[in-house]
């Protein structure tokens, strides 16, 4: 049975990584600009992103939020990725691309 696209991580170097490429833990750790999810919110414009096993989704937080989640729910956080800031024009172009790909 073919696997469905559930989420895709978009990186500053124009690469992507999705659940079709591997589990969240195998995704590159740095340079995240946006995470598209089939179920739940599309995430962007944050410093840290993490995979929550129970929720089976990505969440985004700042540093204090990451520490908070790790303190209260560490066993269920199995992957943490770091975001990157890019020029506004580059970010807007990516947002358009993602919206077109997942319309």
Secondary structure, DSSP 4 states (H G I P E B T S, - for coil): -PPPP-EEEEETTS-EEETTT--GGGS-SEEEEEEEESSS--EES-SEEEEETTTTEEEEE-HHHHHHHHHHHGGGEEEEEEE----HHHHHHHHHHHHHHT-
